[in-house]
């Protein structure tokens, strides 16, 4: 695959929230692991550290993924989309991406009626990882 | 993989925007194709038609993916995440997912300095598909 220099363009963070959606994908298996949010500081820290850093909307602060659980995401490649308002991280995932103990947060499948069922097995017990039930 | 019935839970659409992020992934290659948005009507129409329907934030209306270009996304599986506030569509993509003519909207790679470069080739000429330059 040839690398054709194109243009340098900063990300377009949302004018109201200051956030952008970021997708984490396992760089080896291609599995989509999770969807989270980044503000500009999280984006800069992600670039400078080589590990995924998000912005937690519920806690209102930077979320250095794996800081508590050890389940860090080491960057292999970063991509941005055509409108420069979505981020794709290809990562090496240590442990489980999901705080509920699943490899991926997308562990539930939805049928045509909109009913959801869990279709995966937990990798780890969240109580063991976080010290409490989730 | 066993199907373990878990719980039925509706999606949690954002209280302010009424939208949720939806990721489209090629069901065969695992490539992440695009990230777009759904409101409740788009979600329902996606379920009932078996093809991806989004909500266009720029146009403020339902976006039946491929209506103009023919580049439709046929659903193979739908997943929702742990917090029921993100959607993953595994799809069979007809043609190019990106309105710029690339197979995926994530056709630019970002280096550690944040500089973006196009790393893919166009599949189709957008002028041919949409009748104008994008």
Interface residues (C-beta under 8 A of the other chain):
Chain A: X1 X2 X3 X4 X5 X6 X7 X8 X9 X10 X21 X23 X25 X29 X30 X31 X32 X34 X35 X43 X44 X47 X48 X50 X77 X78 X79 X80 X81 X82 X83 X84 X86 X88 X98 X99 X100 X102 X105 X106 X107 X108 X109 X110 X112 X113 X114 X115 X116 X117 X118 X119 X120 X121
Chain B: X1 X2 X3 X4 X5 X6 X7 X8 X9 X10 X21 X23 X25 X29 X30 X31 X32 X34 X35 X43 X44 X47 X48 X50 X77 X78 X79 X80 X81 X82 X83 X84 X86 X88 X98 X99 X100 X102 X105 X106 X107 X108 X109 X110 X112 X113 X114 X115 X116 X117 X118 X119 X120 X121
